[in-house]
Amino acid sequence: MAVLKVIEVLANSDESWEDAAKKAVAQAAKSVKNIRSVYINEQSATVKDGKIDNYRVNVKITFEVK
């Protein structure tokens, strides 16, 4: 039986929500091994001069504990 753990990570990007999610996983992978999945819990953005300035995601990352 596998034991899984979930952590919550916040990340942002100037490009897209997808890029922000990729950055969250890449940063988590530096210290967490065996990442299995990512769940986009929440998306938001900041607006400057009528345009999206920054994309933000709140993600839940699931990994196996060995």
N, CA, C and O of each residue as an XYZ file, in Angstrom:
264
protein
N       0.837     -1.180      0.000
C       0.000      0.000      0.000
C       0.885      1.248      0.000
O       1.822      1.351      0.791
N       0.584      2.178     -0.877
C       1.343      3.426     -0.970
C       0.766      4.462     -0.011
O      -0.446      4.558      0.178
N       1.663      5.228      0.582
C       1.254      6.338      1.438
C       1.522      7.618      0.660
O       2.643      7.866      0.218
N       0.485      8.425      0.499
C       0.601      9.671     -0.255
C       0.415     10.859      0.674
O      -0.325     10.789      1.655
N       1.094     11.942      0.353
C       0.992     13.175      1.130
C       0.684     14.312      0.164
O       1.081     14.270     -1.000
N      -0.021     15.325      0.650
C      -0.395     16.475     -0.181
C       0.154     17.744      0.460
O      -0.009     17.973      1.659
N       0.807     18.565     -0.361
C       1.253     19.879      0.085
C       0.590     20.936     -0.791
O       0.186     20.657     -1.920
N       0.485     22.117     -0.274
C      -0.115     23.226     -1.021
C       0.983     24.229     -1.373
O       1.780     24.619     -0.519
N       1.013     24.641     -2.644
C       2.058     25.541     -3.129
C       1.412     26.684     -3.897
O       0.473     26.472     -4.664
N       1.912     27.882     -3.692
C       1.474     29.061     -4.433
C       2.574     29.441     -5.413
O       3.755     29.414     -5.066
N       2.188     29.796     -6.642
C       3.174     30.196     -7.648
C       2.577     31.244     -8.567
O       1.359     31.400     -8.640
N       3.443     31.961     -9.266
C       2.957     32.975    -10.201
C       3.807     32.994    -11.464
O       4.912     32.451    -11.496
N       3.267     33.633    -12.510
C       3.953     33.724    -13.793
C       3.473     34.965    -14.536
O       2.330     35.395    -14.383
N       4.351     35.522    -15.328
C       3.973     36.639    -16.197
C       3.315     36.139    -17.482
O       2.714     36.925    -18.214
N       3.424     34.827    -17.763
C       2.974     34.277    -19.039
C       1.576     33.663    -19.012
O       0.720     34.038    -19.813
N       1.334     32.710    -18.084
C       0.060     31.982    -18.086
C      -0.128     31.215    -16.787
O       0.806     31.066    -15.999
N      -1.371     30.721    -16.570
C      -1.638     29.871    -15.420
C      -0.891     28.548    -15.575
O      -0.397     27.994    -14.593
N      -0.809     28.043    -16.803
C      -0.090     26.794    -17.046
C       1.387     26.942    -16.656
O       1.956     26.054    -16.020
N       1.990     28.045    -17.032
C       3.384     28.284    -16.682
C       3.551     28.392    -15.165
O       4.527     27.889    -14.608
N       2.608     29.040    -14.506
C       2.667     29.153    -13.045
C       2.595     27.771    -12.401
O       3.314     27.502    -11.439
N       1.733     26.892    -12.919
C       1.626     25.532    -12.385
C       2.920     24.763    -12.611
O       3.372     24.037    -11.725
N       3.516     24.912    -13.780
C       4.790     24.245    -14.069
C       5.882     24.725    -13.114
O       6.705     23.935    -12.652
N       5.881     26.023    -12.824
C       6.870     26.568    -11.896
C       6.663     26.019    -10.487
O       7.630     25.749     -9.775
N       5.410     25.855    -10.086
C       5.112     25.300     -8.756
C       5.657     23.888     -8.638
O       6.277     23.544     -7.632
N       5.433     23.069     -9.653
C       5.919     21.686     -9.632
C       7.446     21.649     -9.672
O       8.067     20.881     -8.938
N       8.046     22.466    -10.517
C       9.506     22.490    -10.628
C      10.155     22.892     -9.303
O      11.164     22.314     -8.901
N       9.575     23.878     -8.633
C      10.134     24.322     -7.356
C       9.956     23.252     -6.291
O      10.878     22.988     -5.520
N       8.776     22.633     -6.239
C       8.524     21.580     -5.255
C       9.446     20.389     -5.488
O       9.908     19.767     -4.532
N       9.715     20.067     -6.749
C      10.544     18.917     -7.094
C      11.991     19.060     -6.622
O      12.728     18.075     -6.569
N      12.394     20.268     -6.283
C      13.750     20.472     -5.769
C      13.937     19.834     -4.399
O      15.046     19.432     -4.046
N      12.856     19.739     -3.625
C      12.973     19.169     -2.282
C      12.029     17.991     -2.025
O      12.168     17.299     -1.017
N      11.083     17.762     -2.917
C      10.121     16.668     -2.751
C      10.307     15.672     -3.884
O      10.321     16.045     -5.057
N      10.450     14.401     -3.522
C      10.618     13.349     -4.530
C       9.304     12.594     -4.717
O       8.400     12.689     -3.886
N       9.209     11.859     -5.792
C       8.061     10.985     -6.082
C       6.745     11.736     -6.244
O       5.705     11.264     -5.786
N       6.778     12.907     -6.894
C       5.547     13.650     -7.153
C       4.692     12.847     -8.115
O       5.166     12.389     -9.155
N       3.424     12.682     -7.755
C       2.502     11.875     -8.548
C       1.496     12.709     -9.340
O       1.162     12.364    -10.473
N       1.013     13.803     -8.750
C      -0.008     14.586     -9.442
C      -0.054     16.001     -8.893
O       0.499     16.306     -7.836
N      -0.735     16.853     -9.650
C      -0.947     18.233     -9.226
C      -2.407     18.580     -9.483
O      -2.965     18.235    -10.525
N      -3.019     19.267     -8.521
C      -4.409     19.675     -8.624
C      -4.449     21.194     -8.531
O      -3.993     21.777     -7.548
N      -4.997     21.829     -9.559
C      -5.104     23.287     -9.545
C      -6.290     23.651     -8.663
O      -7.446     23.487     -9.053
N      -5.988     24.140     -7.486
C      -7.016     24.441     -6.498
C      -7.684     25.790     -6.780
O      -8.892     25.943     -6.596
N      -6.898     26.752     -7.221
C      -7.424     28.104     -7.410
C      -6.557     28.851     -8.417
O      -5.341     28.665     -8.459
N      -7.189     29.695     -9.224
C      -6.474     30.550    -10.167
C      -6.907     31.994     -9.931
O      -8.074     32.261     -9.646
N      -5.969     32.909    -10.050
C      -6.289     34.331     -9.958
C      -5.277     35.091    -10.795
O      -4.297     34.522    -11.275
N      -5.520     36.368    -10.963
C      -4.607     37.200    -11.746
C      -4.675     38.625    -11.243
O      -5.670     39.048    -10.654
N      -3.600     39.361    -11.484
C      -3.605     40.792    -11.210
C      -3.712     41.517    -12.551
O      -3.276     41.012    -13.586
N      -4.292     42.693    -12.508
C      -4.528     43.457    -13.730
C      -3.832     44.811    -13.618
O      -3.887     45.476    -12.583
N      -3.180     45.198    -14.706
C      -2.508     46.500    -14.760
C      -2.823     47.130    -16.115
O      -2.629     46.497    -17.153
N      -3.296     48.346    -16.111
C      -3.644     49.075    -17.329
C      -4.624     48.304    -18.213
O      -4.518     48.319    -19.440
N      -5.581     47.629    -17.565
C      -6.624     46.916    -18.308
C      -6.204     45.585    -18.899
O      -6.946     44.999    -19.687
N      -5.014     45.092    -18.529
C      -4.529     43.810    -19.049
C      -4.015     42.954    -17.898
O      -3.568     43.471    -16.874
N      -4.084     41.635    -18.080
C      -3.564     40.739    -17.051
C      -2.059     40.939    -16.943
O      -1.323     40.873    -17.927
N      -1.641     41.181    -15.730
C      -0.249     41.485    -15.434
C       0.492     40.258    -14.887
O       1.668     40.050    -15.189
N      -0.203     39.452    -14.085
C       0.442     38.334    -13.420
C      -0.578     37.244    -13.141
O      -1.654     37.515    -12.608
N      -0.241     36.011    -13.499
C      -1.107     34.856    -13.292
C      -0.670     34.150    -12.012
O       0.522     33.960    -11.771
N      -1.653     33.763    -11.194
C      -1.339     33.106     -9.923
C      -2.123     31.806     -9.803
O      -3.281     31.727    -10.214
N      -1.483     30.794     -9.238
C      -2.155     29.523     -8.987
C      -1.873     29.056     -7.569
O      -0.810     29.307     -7.001
N      -2.848     28.379     -7.030
C      -2.738     27.702     -5.753
C      -2.905     26.228     -6.096
O      -3.995     25.813     -6.489
N      -1.857     25.431     -5.958
C      -1.914     24.034     -6.380
C      -1.670     23.094     -5.204
O      -0.965     23.422     -4.250
N      -2.275     21.921     -5.307
C      -2.031     20.854     -4.356
C      -1.201     19.799     -5.074
O      -1.592     19.287     -6.122
N      -0.064     19.489     -4.498
C       0.863     18.533     -5.091
C       0.852     17.257     -4.252
O       1.067     17.296     -3.041
N       0.602     16.134     -4.907
C       0.561     14.848     -4.233
C       1.833     14.071     -4.534
O       2.258     13.984     -5.686
N       2.438     13.506     -3.493
C       3.636     12.701     -3.689
C       3.601     11.484     -2.783
O       2.918     11.458     -1.759
N       4.365     10.472     -3.198
C       4.428      9.227     -2.427
C       5.505      9.314     -1.359
O       6.628      9.744     -1.622
N       5.151      8.906     -0.166
C       6.099      8.857      0.944
C       6.669      7.445      0.993
O       5.920      6.469      1.039
N       7.992      7.337      0.984
C       8.620      6.012      1.016
C       9.297      5.771      2.327
O       9.880      4.706      2.533
